[in-house]
Amino acid sequence: MEAFETVEMSTDLLIVGGGMSACGAAYEASYWAKKNNLKVLLVDKAAMDRSGAVAMGLSAINTYIGIDRNENTPEDFVQYVQNDQMGTVREDLVYDVARHVDSSVHLFEKWGLPIWKDAEGNYQRAGRWQIMINGESYKVIVAEAAKNALGVDNIIERLFIVRLLTDANDPKRIAGAAGFSVRENKVYFIKAKAICCMCGGAVHIFRPRSVGEGLGRTWYPPWNAGSNYAMMAQVGAELAQMESRFIPTRFKDGYGPVGAWFLFFKSSATNAFDEEYIHNTDVLKPWAPYDSAKPVPTPLRNHQMMLESMEGRGPVFMRTERAIAALAEKYKDDPKEYKKKMKELESEAWEDFLDMTISQALLWAGQNIFPEEKKSEIMAAEPYFIGSHASHAGMWVSGPADLAPPEWNWGYNRMTTINGLFTAGDGVGCSAHKFSSGSHAEGRIAGKAAIKFLVDNPGDVNLDSSKFEGIKAEILKPLKTYEEGKSYTVTDDITPNYIRPKMFLFRLNKIMDEYAGGTSMWYTTNKAMLERALEELRMLYEDSKFLGASDLHELMRAWENYHRLWTSEAHVRHILFREETRYPGYYYRADYKEVLDQANWKVFTISRWDPETRKWSIRKEPVKEFLQP
């Protein structure tokens, strides 16, 4: 501990994270802060240029309404998201994103993002809500704008915040954060009158499909460890919809997204017998009325595909060769034009992955797959937790004053149930389909609201510095545990004195996979299995006291896994509480397998961990539908 410097800092607004929502918050909050002489500080575990879910790039912006072009309305988008999420979204939050998201997209283009245009100069649509981009440097462009707005003196990279701190006199008021540098021997305590906690979602909760040399390869960023959910839950903020995990259908092993192939290339998918399984609509009937929604909800599309493998008709293939041939068909009579078009389509096929999932392009090359000649296997991935994609786990937050019912608005947009603590993107529950652009827009909403909170509440906060040494010792404990125990074993990987982060992660993955509905169980669980999961997780909590770390990198991994553990328990408690299979294709409650109980369970599930009693509680919150399409 003596080797680690204690750094104390103070700011008005602290932004934790560096992804799309954090960049949105930084850009917007900086503007309003300067008008009110307030200080904004951003800290990021990574480096902003390649931080978050857009780190590797994207080939499309998945949320663009097109309001000024009269393409869609916010009400249209709300109806779409409501149907896609089987009836359980906050209309006020979804509408709020929809009415602001286009402005973020226009900013991206202004900052230099290449957006595809059609012959008339309009954005090139891939689907109703998607537009195509050349997005390898998407995140770099957005981060540059955020950094310019903040100023480099107000950014600290490679600083991992692991705990939020509340006011010494008011446990329902945020007051600061504690963390450590992953590059230097420094522990930070940052006093903040408001915090935007925007640390992304959660990966590696469940055992991934990629193992061995592929370990660490996931669809969603492997460094997203549930820190958003864990840290806010630990100070008493309410969680929402934590049963709503996401199972993406992806190209097998490389995890390349399928959206552009279905929407832009108009590809079909078939089972091993060359049958297009999407026509098997009878299997969707137990989930009426959403079985007839157009488009078919994402979990139900997953359900259709999963049945092919569950019932022995796999593997399932994306028919890339047919899609490319169909798009070039009209040029058949002109060999020169046909050859030119085929080269263009081939280039676009590879670019789709080179823009966003380079490993998939490498896998194609390694498996001798030419997409214009050969079909490619697709499969459902392991579960992830995200509040911005086609699922909506996250925090229970205050909505916009002009839209939210009174009980859903407690003063400041996107503020959690802890005063001064805001979130956005993956951190906001009950609001799906934001994706990259919507997360940026929601970050801007939260950043502006946080500054308003500070203007309305100019008083200082009380951070108890007498606790700093104890917190510092807790943060660094894995280093001490390893150092004290490493000499009592032949190999430092396996010892009775400590557990290394990777081994801890394997144990967590195994528990969640086998008891909470992972890939090995075909996403199926039941009451008894979930109760067993809680029992196993409790023992893992006890063993977390013995996490050992040999260096700063492993210290980061140790704390990531601790946050994953909290996220895991929240998920198990929520999925146990909801006594129905609301999201087939994401998970199945075997004891309520084909039950969609609209009368009792068309509700939000809200949980809270009480820091004083150290106990969980969970309740229902009725879904309200008040916007007309």
Secondary structure by P-SEA (a helix, b strand, c coil): cccbbbbbbcccbbbccccaaaaaaaaaaaaaaaaabbbbbbbbcccccccccccccccccccccccccccccaaaaaaaaaaaacccccaaaaaaaaacaaaaaaaaaaabbbbbbcccccccccccccccccccaaaaaaaaaaaaaaccccccccccccccccccccccccccbbbbbccccbbbbbbbccccccbbbbcccccccccccccccccccccccaaaaaaaaaaccccccccbbbbbbccccccccccccccccccccccccccccccccccccccccccccccccaaaaaaaaaaaaaacccccccaaaaaaaaaaccccccaaaaaaaaaaaaaaaaaaaaaccaaaaaaaaaaccccccbbbbbbbbcbbbbcccccccccccccccccccccccccccccccccccccccccccccccccaaaaaaaaaaaaaaaaaaaaaccbbbbbcccaaaaaaaaaaaaaaaaaaccccccccccccccccaaaaaaaaaaaaacccccccccccccaaaaaaaaaaaaaaaaacccbbbccaaaaaaaaaaaaaaaaaaaaaaaaaacccccccccccccccccccccccccbbbbbbbbccccbbbbbbbbbbbcccc
